[in-house]
Amino acid sequence: MFSFFKKSETPAEPVAAPVAAQEEKAPRSWLERLKAGLSRTSASIGDVFSRRKIDDELLEELEATLLMADCGVDATLTLLAELRRRWKHEKLETGDQLRAALAEGLTKLLTPLQQPLVLSEHKPYIIMLVGVNGAGKTTSIGKLANHFQQQGKSVLLAAGDTFRAAAREQLIEWGDRNNVSVIAQEGGDPAAVAFDAISAARARNIDVVMVDTAGRLPTQMHLMDEIAKVRRVVSKAEPSGPHEVLLVLDGNVGQNALAQLKAFDKAVGVTGLIVTKLDGTAKGGVIAAIARTHPKPLRFIGVGEGIEDLQPFVAMEYVDALLSTGNSGSAEGV
């Protein structure tokens, strides 16, 4: 039996914090949170620039540092080749000059990924989310629901991870927090949940349907086939859909993210990415590896547990945070 969890009509109002506490914990901007999240990566890269004038030894050390940050071999060699060219032709001398040149190279590499998700004229606009267990799919759905609501869109969630009761309960909790409805089922066929959610969205004139799916390893081909089945059923329910297939990647897995991307793209045709858990990782360069070897639009990045800690990817902001000299502290969470 399907369960229809209706949004709360009268959500509890938050209790106001004392004025002194509010002043002490003034909310940080998104860029500040991003810099804090990427502080471990930026610290390791920044250490190279602070030591001496530019020479072959420094460039070799920078190459090793970028590889350790999971920029990947292809992206690292491309970036270093450009830095060596500029060093010789523009006679760069200082670490700050080299940092600026690297920032330009990285921004050029990452900018093609900067393609914000724009909801088209399709109604409902159907989004499937896929990825391995623990990547942050369900949490990302909750945050996206808030993001779309801020754009004035109505949202319906489909608890398509029917294999894990905790995932269903987690999505229902996010639905309650966002004051949106959730279509769920105890066990059974995730494709049927998706079909039912699309039908419900049509009946209620909903703008956006987000379909959660069960996490699985890309090597589990029989389970990957089940995700492909969900995609086919969505297409039957709405011939133009799904309108977006988002792969959620854990920013901590480094180069393994590329293997996941290739496998899920082959199975379901990935149209966009979400990279989560960038806070506290020393592997923030993985986005450069993706841009060089398997580029896909990077719709959102996440650096914390807060509902607003998932934001559209902006290449210049990301590079600024990655090469920042003033990071302190780190965020925690998805």
C-alpha positions, -999 to 999 in steps of 0.1 A, spaced: 0 0 0 11 35 -8 13 61 19 7 98 12 23 120 39 7 153 38 27 184 46 21 199 81 -5 227 81 8 245 112 46 240 116 60 250 149 76 284 151 113 284 160 122 297 194 141 329 192 177 328 205 188 355 230 201 386 214 236 381 227 238 346 214 225 358 180 253 384 179 279 359 189 268 334 162 261 357 132 254 336 102 283 333 78 279 340 41 280 311 16 315 320 4 327 320 40 312 286 46 327 273 13 362 286 23 359 270 57 348 237 41 377 237 17 403 249 42 422 216 44 427 215 6 435 252 4 460 250 32 480 223 15 481 241 -18 487 275 -2 517 261 17 535 257 -16 531 293 -27 544 307 6 579 292 6 601 307 -21 604 321 -56 592 301 -85 616 274 -98 613 239 -112 614 224 -77 585 245 -66 564 235 -97 572 199 -91 560 203 -55 528 220 -67 522 192 -91 524 166 -63 501 187 -41 475 190 -68 476 152 -73 472 147 -35 442 170 -37 427 146 -62 428 169 -92 437 139 -112 466 133 -136 451 148 -167 439 180 -151 471 184 -130 494 180 -161 473 204 -181 474 230 -153 511 226 -148 519 229 -185 501 262 -186 518 274 -155 553 265 -169 544 284 -201 533 315 -183 563 313 -159 587 315 -188 569 338 -211 555 363 -185 586 359 -162 565 352 -131 586 355 -99 565 352 -68 542 328 -52 513 352 -54 518 356 -92 518 318 -95 487 315 -74 469 341 -96 480 321 -127 467 289 -112 434 305 -103 429 316 -139 437 281 -152 414 264 -127 386 289 -134 389 283 -172 389 245 -166 358 245 -142 336 272 -158 321 248 -184 307 228 -154 289 260 -142 254 253 -156 227 260 -130 197 238 -130 168 258 -147 134 244 -144 118 243 -178 82 246 -190 76 209 -181 51 205 -153 57 185 -133 94 188 -137 108 154 -128 142 149 -112 157 115 -104 185 114 -79 210 85 -80 243 75 -63 259 51 -39 248 46 -3 261 74 20 267 99 -8 239 122 6 211 117 -19 182 119 6 197 149 24 203 166 -9 167 161 -19 156 178 13 179 208 7 168 210 -30 132 211 -19 139 242 1 159 257 -28 130 252 -52 105 265 -27 126 297 -25 120 300 -62 82 298 -56 78 263 -68 56 236 -53 74 203 -46 65 166 -42 89 139 -30 89 103 -40 106 78 -15 119 55 -41 145 39 -19 121 12 -8 149 -12 3 159 9 33 133 19 58 156 45 73 158 62 39 120 64 37 117 78 72 146 103 65 128 116 34 95 119 53 113 139 80 128 162 53 93 166 38 80 177 72 108 202 77 101 217 42 63 214 46 60 193 15 42 160 8 59 126 3 47 96 -16 61 65 1 56 27 3 68 1 27 90 -22 6 80 -31 -30 87 -16 -63 105 18 -64 94 23 -100 58 20 -88 64 47 -62 78 70 -89 48 64 -112 24 71 -83 42 103 -74 40 116 -109 3 109 -111 -2 126 -77 18 156 -89 -4 160 -120 -35 158 -99 -23 184 -75 -7 207 -101 28 203 -85 57 220 -102 86 197 -92 88 160 -84 120 146 -69 125 108 -70 149 93 -44 164 59 -54 182 32 -36 219 36 -32 241 9 -48 276 3 -60 282 8 -97 296 -27 -99 263 -42 -88 249 -45 -123 216 -62 -113 209 -33 -90 219 -7 -116 194 -24 -139 167 -16 -113 176 21 -114 174 19 -152 139 4 -148 128 34 -126 140 57 -154 119 37 -180 88 38 -158 92 76 -153 94 79 -191 62 59 -194 44 81 -169 57 112 -185 72 107 -220 93 139 -218 108 128 -184 128 125 -164 139 160 -171 170 158 -150 190 128 -136 213 140 -108 242 119 -96 251 127 -60 289 122 -54 306 123 -20 335 148 -22 356 126 0 359 96 -23 384 113 -46 391 96 -79 365 69 -72 339 96 -81 350 93 -117 343 56 -117 309 62 -102 301 89 -127 310 67 -157 289 38 -144 258 57 -135 260 77 -168 260 45 -187 231 30 -168 207 60 -166 222 89 -186 234 114 -159 225 150 -169 239 168 -138 260 164 -106 258 173 -70 290 170 -50 284 168 -13 306 167 19 333 190 6 336 205 41 367 192 58 380 172 29 416 174 16 403 162 -18 386 193 -31 404 191 -64 382 162 -75 360 186 -94 390 195 -116 394 158 -124 357 156 -134 360 187 -156 389 172 -175 380 136 -179 342 133 -178 326 167 -177 290 170 -166 271 201 -155 278 205 -118 244 218 -105 251 221 -68 278 216 -42 274 210 -4 295 220 25 274 214 56 244 200 73 223 231 72 194 234 49 211 262 30 244 245 28 237 232 -7 242 259 -33 246 262 -71 282 257 -83 300 289 -93 335 282 -107 350 315 -96 337 312 -61 350 276 -58 385 286 -71 386 315 -47 378 292 -18 402 265 -30 431 289 -33 422 312 -4 449 323 20 426 333 48 408 301 57 402 292 93 382 264 108 360 239 89 324 230 85 310 196 93 284 175 76 270 168 41 
